[in-house]
Amino acid sequence: MSTDNYDGPILEIDKLSISFFTRLREIPAVMDFSCTVQPGEAMGLVGESGCGKSTVALGVMQDLGVNGRIVGGSIKFKGRDLGAMSAEELSKIRGSEIAMIYQEPMASLNPAMKIGKQLMEVPMIHEGVSEAEAYARALEVVTDVKLPDPERMLKSYPHQLSGGQQQRIVIAMALMSKPSLLILDEPTTALDVTVEAAVVELVKDLGKKYGTSMLFISHNLGLVLETCDRICVMYSGEAVETGKIEDVFDHMRHPYTQALFRSIPLPGADKNARPLVAIPGNFPLPHERPSGCNFGPRCDYFEGGRCDQGDIKMSEVPEGDRHGSRCLKWAEIDWDAPIVAANSTEKAEPGKVVLKMDNLKKYYEVAANALFGGGNKKVVKANETLSFEARESETLAIVGESGCGKSTFAKVLMGLETATDGEIILDNRPIQDIAIENRGTDIVSDIQMVFQNPFDTLNPSMTVGSQIIRALEIFGVGDSQADRHDRMLKLLDLVKLPREFAGRMPRQLSGGQKQRVGIARAFAGDARIVVADEPVSALDVSVQAAVTDLLMEIQREHKTTLLFISHDLSIVRYLSDRVMVMYLGHVVELGSTEQIFQPPYHPYTEALLSAVPIADTSIEKQHIVLEGDIPSAMNPPSGCPFQTRCRWKDQVPGGLCEQEVPPVRNMGDGHQMKCHLAEDILAKMEPVIKIAAE
């Protein structure tokens, strides 16, 4: 049957159940899942890792591998049952009518083939068009996805492009045959916020232009708010709430949706007065789900004998359009009741200066011809005259896109690299030239690091307890083994892990639990300065809240100085006392959190704030999309490092921005900025984030 004049729903998933079969058992991954996507509609599928959202996408693609099977329900595409199609029919639809964009762009590109050829293949294979027509179409989509110099792009190989450019090529490839349905599986996770904002903007525009329906899978509620018309919240294999974005965000009717929103830092959350509320307990494993409601054991409204009985079906909520909730008690709960605040705490007053950096520089020398060596040397200026102070009990956030020098700065501080110039002073001792192997245990235990990926930092063949004890031995803590064992158990208490975890292996722990072990190890020697490098970005939303809270609590108790490296400004706003914004090795703005989040801004800070997705319908944001990619540190622009992407540049007369690096300007109250803009122009800046009037 021809589907050209079909006008019903593009995708209808009805009571879908998918299981994976192992030798031992059947593991249900998705149960009783229904959702409908109308023509031109964007549906957001939201939930934490392991809830089954990617499995639904693979089910639509009929690509569940050897072990996966659809065990109930149906998936219809334009009225036709995908499960009843032959392999030949499916291969005609896949890639031409249904296209999928994956999380990791490089996995979808052939590294040995030029971009143009990869794009042209799609219509040539699916539609049999001529080479000339395929080239014309490739040029059109590469222009559509806003890539610079499209003809050069088509002649490039994938490795010659940045991550954001590769992701745009993958989107262009998916659009080559003008599909009716586009599935996006966490398409921006690996990208910087500014690049993410541009890609999201692009996906929305292209959806309108081509009339494509979308299934957008994400764990970021703010991103779904900005891209989708409808949302479906999943928990442990089931859809628990679905409806229009406004209905679900403003009139949520499922306890899990409510708990998710309470664990993310929206404007107004405050680490002392209104802390985030983490969801208690852990996500159930697929073969250990509770009876009745899957969310029951973690729910504030749980009622024994009722919520733990039988199968709970989706029920219709009268408010809103096709709004549904899988909760027996949604009509009895007072959804407007104020949050029972977690214990609010006194704000810790920053103490004496513990760490001082003065004009720190870190340059790397690289052979101009990296492949064969020789030739001229090029200098990469990873850090350019960094200066700041950090005090006891203070949280200083360091923000910026990848490649801005945040991690290089952390390496120099840790002694993994030595400084090219300038000073790092720890308690009146200069340490910038002491490499880690020459540092005494006192310095090593004073400055510790919590890394981004908890999976890479634990030894897989040692128990959790022995890894913490090992750290205690290195730091020379404790007089005897028994002493250290006791201290290790206390560290587990400190990071709120059960003591029996001491005997577990890392593989038996979830991501959030592993990150807690990393934190316990960092605090083993009573660290005074902890560098936390994106410590929660690899974790689920609800776990993020628990781990951030834990860091704060330990900080209050031990008066630790926390250097928090992040690109997520929502969490920075919640956590930090002061913020340092970096771009291409320069500190472009430094000030208290209030100063950074209010105008006047450095133009780069303004763009960063605009790029962060906020999961709140009452927020109005100025819309600033940065054009172009970050310049290379090997070949930085002349003058101000940000001038190639700055929207205010034409306000500065005489081409000054292109000629001179701006001096550090003191804006009063410890607020500094590197920018040539005149005072009167800075004074006219509007706030980027506004709460709309009711």
N, C-alpha and C positions, 0 to 999 in steps of 0.2 A: 504493500500500500504506500502511496506517496504521502509524505508528511509535509509537503510544501504549504498546503492550505490548512494545516492543522491549527486550531486556535484554542485548544484546551491547555491544561497545565503542562509545562515542559517536563517536570519530574514529579512523579507521585511515588512516594515510598509508603507502603502500607503494612503495618504490623511486622516489620522486618526483624528476623532473628538470624544472627550469624554465629557459628561456633567454630573453634579450632580443635582438631582432634589430635591428641598425643597418644602414645602407646597406652598410657594409664587411664586416660579419661577424656571426656568431652569438656572443653572449656568454653562456656558461653561468653562471647565478647560483646554482642549487641542483642538486646531483647525487646520485642514489642515496640519497635521504633517506627514512627510514622512522621512524614513531613511532605509538604507539597510546595513546589516552586513554580510560580506563574511566569509567563513570558516577561522578560525584562526585569524580573525581580531578583534582588540579592538577598540570600538567606545566610545568616551567620550561624555557624555551629560552634558552640563554646563549651569548654569543659577542661578539667585538668588532665594531665597526661595519664593514659591508661583508661580513659572513660569510654573509648570506642569511637571517637569522632573520625579518625583516619580509617578505621575499619569500614565505617559507613561509606566513605569515599571510594575505597577499594571495591566495596560491594557494587557500587554504581558502575565502576569501570569493569566489573566482573573479573577482577584480578586478585583473587584471594589466595593464590599459591596452591601448593599441593594439599596442605592441611586444612585450609579454610573452606567452609561450605555454608551456603544459605540454607537454614533448616526450617524456616517458616516465613510467611509473608511474601510480598512481591515488590519489585522495583520496575516502574513503568517509565519509559522515556517517550514523550509525545504519544502517549496512549498505547505503546507497544511494550509487552513484557520482555525485559532484557534477559531474564532467566530462560526464556523459551527460544532465544535466538541461536542460530548455528554460529560456529566459530567464524565462518566467512562473513555473515551479516554483522557480527560484532566488530570485526576488524575494519569493516567499511565505516561504521559509526564512530569508533574510537579514533581520536585524532582529527576527524573531520567535523563530526557533529557534537561530540563531547570531548573537551580537551582538559588536561589536568596540568597544573603548575605545582611543582614540588618545592619543598623547603630549601633544598640545597641546589642552586642553579647548575653547578658544575656536573652534577650527576646526570643532568638531562642533555648536556652538550658533548659532542664528540671532539676530544682535544686535538685530533689530527686532521680536522676538516675545517676549512674556512667557514666563517659565519654565513656568508651569502649562500654557499652551496647547501648548508644545513637547512636554511629557511626555504630555499627553492624546492628542495626535495618534497616538502609537505604537499603543495598543490600538484606537483608533477606526479606524485604517486597516487594521491587520493582522487584527483580530478582529471589527470591526464592533460594538463595544460602545457603549452609550449614553453621552451626555456626562456624566450624573450618575455612572455607574459609573467612567468614565475619571477623573473628578475624585477620587473616593474612592480609586482605586488610586494616583493621583499623590500624594495626601496621605500614603498609607501608605508608598510608597517613599521620599519625602523625609524622613519620620520615621525610616525604616529606616537611611538613610545619615547619621543623626545630625546633621541641620542644625537650627539654632535657629529657633524660630518658623516652622514649616512653611507656615502659611497666608500669612505675609508673603512667604516665599520664592517661592511660586507666583505672587504678584502682581508680583514684581521682574523687571527686565530683566537679561540676563547681565552687563552692565558694572557693575551695582550690587553684584556679588559678588566676593569675593577669589578668587585662583587655586585655593586648596584647596576653596572652596565650589563653584566652577565644575566642578572635577573630580568632586566628589561628585554634582553634578546629572547629569553625563554618565554616571556609574555608575548613577544612579537611572534614567536614560533607557534604558540597556541592560537593566536588570532589569524594566522595565515589562511586558514580555510573557513574563516568566519563561523565558528561553532555556535550552536544554539545554547549550549551549556558549558560554563567554564568552572572547573573545580579548583580552588586554590587552597593548598594545604600548608598553612603557616608560611606564606610566601615571603615574609619579611623578617623572620626571626633572626637571621644571620646578618641583618643590615643595620647600619646606624640609623638613629631616629630621623635625621634630616633626609636621608636617602629613603627611609621607610615612608616618610610623609609624601615624598615625590612619587614613589611607586603606587601608594594608595590613591593619590590624586589621579594618577594615570589610569588605574584600574577603573575608577568611577567614571572618568570621561569616556574611556573606551567602551564601557558597558552601555553608556548612553548612545554613543556613536553607532555601535554595531547592534544594539538592542539585545545584547547577550544576557542570558540569565546566569546567576552565579551562586555557587555554594562555597562560602568562605569559611574555612576552618581556622580557628585561632583560640589561644587561651587569653588573649588580650581584649577585655571588654571595651576599652576605649576605642580600639581599632575597629571593632564590630559596629560600634555606635556611628563611627565616621563613614563606614562603607556600606552598611546593609540596611534593608527595609524591615526585615523580620529577623527574629533570633530564635534559636532553639538551644536550651541549656541542657547539657548531658551530665549525668553522674552515674558512674559504675555501670555503663552499658545501656542505660535507659535515658529517654528524653524525660526530664522532670518538669520543664516549663517551656512553653512556646507561645509566641505572639508577636505583635508589632513591636519594634524597638521601644517606642514611647511607653506602650502598655507594660512591658516587662521591666523597663528601667524605673518607671515612676510608680507603677502599681504592681510590684512583684507579689506573686501568690504562691511561692514555694520557699520553704525554710532554707534550702541549699542556695538558691539565688540570693536570698537576703544575706546569708552567711558569707557568700563570695564578695558581695559589695562591701560588707563590713571589714573585710580583710585587705582591701586595697586603699592606698593613701589618696583619697580625693581631697580637693582643696577644703580646708577647714579641719582636717585631721591634725592633731598636734601630739607629739610624742609624750608631752607631760600632761596636758589637760585632757586630750581626747585620744588616747592610744588606740591603735588598731586592735580589732578583736580577732584572734586567730581561731580557726575551726578546730575544736578539740578532737583528739583521736587521729586515726589514720584511715586512708582510703582502703576499702576491703579488697583483698585479692579475688580474682574472678571465681576461684573455686571455693572461696570462704565467705560468700555473700550471706548476710543475715536473712532470716525469713521475714516476709512482709516488706516493709519499706527499706530499700538499700541504705538510705541516709539515716534511718532510725537511730543507730547507736551514737551518732554525732549530733543529733538534733535537739534543740532547746525545748521543742514542743512535744517530744516523744511521749506516748501514752501506752504503757504495757497492756497487753491483752487486746489492743485495738490496732496499733500501728505495726505490730509484728505478726499479724495474721494474714495468710493468703496472699494472692496477687493484688497489687494496687494498680488500678487502671488510671489512664489520663481522664480527668473530668473537665468539663467546659466551665470557664469563668465568664460570667455574663458581661463584666466590664471589658470592653475592647473587642478587637476584631480577631476571631478565631484564636482566642486566648485560652490556653489550657494549662492545668497543673496536675502533677501526679502526687497529690497529697490529700489524705482523707479529711484533714482538719483546716484546709485553707479558709473556709468560711467562718471558722470560730476564732481565728487568730487576730489579735489587734495589730495590724500591720503598721499603724502609725505610732505605736508606743515608742517612747524615747529609748535609745540604746542604754542598756545597763552598763555604765562605763566600767571599763577595766580599771584597776586601781590607778588613780591619777597620782603623779609624783611631783615632788618639788623639782624645779629646774636646777640642775647642778651648776654652780658658779665656776667658770673656768679659773684655774689656779695660775701658777707661775708658768713662764715660757719653758717648754721642755725641749722643743726642737726649733732650730732656726736655720733657714736657708738663705744664703746671700749670693746673689748673682751666679747661681749655679748654671754651668754650661755642660752639655754632653754632646760631643761631636763624634761621628764615626767616619773613618776613612774607608772608601770603597773603591776598588779598581773600576775605572770607567768602563772597561770591557770585562764584565764579571766572568764570562765564560772562559777566556784564555788568560786572564790576568794581564799584567803589563799595562802599557798605555798610561794616560794621565790618571792621577788619583782624583776622586771626587769626594767632597766632604758632605756628609749628611748631618744637618744641625737638628738633632732630635730634641734637645732642650736648649732654649735660648734665654739666658739671664733670668732664671727663676728666683724670686725672693719671696719669702713669707715666714710667718711664725706660727707655731701651734702650741696651745697651752694644755695643761693638765685638765682632764674631764671634758675636753672640747671635741666636737666632731667637725672636721674640716672636709668638705666634699670637693673632689676634683672631677670636673666634668669636661667632656669634649668628645669629638668623634674619634673613631679608630685612626691611628696614625698621628694623633695630636701630641704624643709624647708622654701620656699619663703613665704607661707601663715602664717606659725607660726611666722616668723619674723614680718609680718605685724600686727598680733594679739598683739604681745608684744608692738610694737610701738603704737598701738591704745589704749593700756591699757586693752584689753580684756583678756590678760594673763599678769602675772608679770614675770620678768626675774629671772632665777636661779642664775645668776652671771653676773658681768660686768656692764657697764654703758650705759645709753642713755641720751645724754645731748641736751636739746632744749634751745637755747639761754642761755647757761651757767647754766641751771637748770637741775639737774638730775631727770628724770621722770620714770626710769625703775621699781621703786617699787610702783608707785602710780596706783592703779587699777582705771578703768574708772569711777566707782561711786564716787571715792574720788578726781577726777580731777576737777579743777575749770573750769567754762565755757570758760575762756580764752584759756586753754590748749586744751579743747575739740574742740573749733572752729578753733584753729590753725592747728590741724592735722585731716584731714577728709579723707574719703575713697570713691572711686567709685568702685562698685563691678562688677563682671564678668557678672552676669545675671540680667539684668534690671527688669525682670519679678518678681523676688523674693523680690525686695527691696522697692517697692511702696505699700502703703496700698490700697487695691482694693476698699475700701468703702469711700475714701476721694477724693475730687477733687484735681487736680494737684496744683492749687493755694493754697488751704488750707494746703497741705503737705509742700509747701515751706515756707508759713507763720509760720507753726508750728516750722520749723527749726529756723526761725528768732527769734521766741519767746524764744526758748531754749537758743540761743546764746546771748539773751538780746540785739538784734539789734532793733533800732527804738524806738521812744518815745511814739507812739500811734499806734492804729490799722491802721489808715489811712496811717501813715508813712510806716508801714510794708507792707501794700497792694501796695503802690507805689514802694517800694523796690523790692517786688515780681515781679511786671511787668517788672522792669528793669532787673531782673535776667533772665526772659524769653527772653528779648531782647538779653541779653548776650549770651544765648545758642541758639539764632536764632530760637526761636519758636514763632509763632504768639501769640499775647496777649490773643486772645479769647480762647486759650488752657487752661487758668486759670480755666475755668468752666468745663473742660472735666474730665471724669473719666479715670483712667489708661487703662481700657479695650478698650477705643476708640483710643488708640495710638499704633503706630507700635513700633517694638523693638528699632529702632534707636531713635525715639522720646522719648521713656521711658528712654533710657540711657541719653538723654539730660536733662531730668527732674532730674535724679540722679546727674548729674554734677551741675545743678543749685543749688540743695540742698546742695551739698558739698561746694559750693562757697558762700553759704548764709552768713556765718560769716566771709567772707574774709579770707578763709583758707590760711595758709602760706605754709603748706606741704600737698600735696594731694597724697595719696597712691592709684594708679589706678591698681586694680588687674584684669588683662586680660580684660580691659574694652571694647574691640572691638571684642573679639573672638566669641561672640554669634551673631554678626551682619553680614549682607551681605557686600560683597566687596565694593559696591559703597557707602554704609552708613558708613563703616569703615573709608573711606577717609574723609568724612564730620566730623565725630566725632573726629578723630585724629587732624584734622585741627583746630577744635574748641578748643580742649584742649591746643594746641600750642598758639592760639590767646589769650586765657584767661591768659595763663602763661606769655606771653609777656607784657600784660597790667598790671597784678597784681604782677609780679615778683615772681610767685609761684615756689616752689621747687616741682618737680614732681618725685615721685618714681613709675616707670612703671614696673609692674610685668608681664612678658610675656614669652611664649615659642616660639613666632613667630619672628625669627631673622630678617626677612625682614623689619618688622615694627620697630624693635629695631634699626636697622641700619639707618633707615630714621629719627627716632625721637630723639634718645638719644645722650647726650654729653659724658656720661660715662656709662660703662657696668660692672656689677658684675655677674660673673658666679658661680652658686652654685651647689654643688653635695653632697648629703647625709649630709646636715647640715654644710658643709665646704664652705668657699669662695675659689674656686680653682684658679680664675683669676679675676683681677680687673684692669681696665685701661680705657683710652679714647676709643671712638668707633673705631677710626682708628687703635689703638694698638690691639684691640680685633679681628678686621677683617683682620689683616695681620699677617703673621708668624713673630716670633715664637709663636705658640699657646700652651696652655695647651692641652694635648691629648684629654681631654673631650670637650673643646671648638672646637677643630678641628672636632670631630665627630658630634657635634651639627650643625656646619656650613655646613657640607657635607649632613646632613639629610634634610635641608630645601629645599622644591621644589621651583624652580624659573621659572616663566613663561616667559622665554626668550631663544630663540633658539640659540643666539650667545654666551651663557654661557657654559663654560666647567667646570665640577666639578670633584674634586677628589672623588673617590667612597669609602666611609668608612661606613661599616654597623656594628653597635655595636652588639656583640654577647651577649646573656644572658639578664636577666632582672636586674633592679636596686635591689641591696641587701636591705634587710629590715633594717630600722633604729633601730629595736630591737636587731638585730644581725649583726652589721656592720663588714666588713672584717678587718683583722688586717692590720696595716701599712697604706698605702695610701688608702683612701676610694674608689678610682677609679681602683685600680690595678686588680680587677677581670675581667675588660672588656677592659683593655688598650692594644693597639697594639704595644706600644713602650716599654713595660715592660722588654723585654729581652735585651734591650740596656743598662739597669742599672745593674752593676755587683753585685754579692754577695747577691742576694735576698733582697736588701735594701727596695724595694717597699713593700714587704710583712711584713717587720719588723717595719718600722718607718713611722710615719706621716711626710710628707715632711715639712720643715720649710717654712715660707713665704719668697720668694726671691724677692729682689727689682731689677727690670729689667731696672731701669732708667726712668725718666720723670713720676713718679707716677704709673708706670706699675708694678703690683705684680703678682706672680704666686706661687702656692704650687706644686712643682714637683721636682723629684730627677734627671731628665735628665741633662746630662752635657751640658755646654755652646756650645761645637762644634756640638753636635747633634741637639740642638735647632736651631742653625744657619743654618742647612741644610734643615729645614722644607720648603716644597713647599706651595705656596698659594692654598687654597682649591677651591676658586672660581676665574676662569679666564675668561676674555672676549676673545673669539676666534678671531684670526687675520682675517680680511676680506679677 
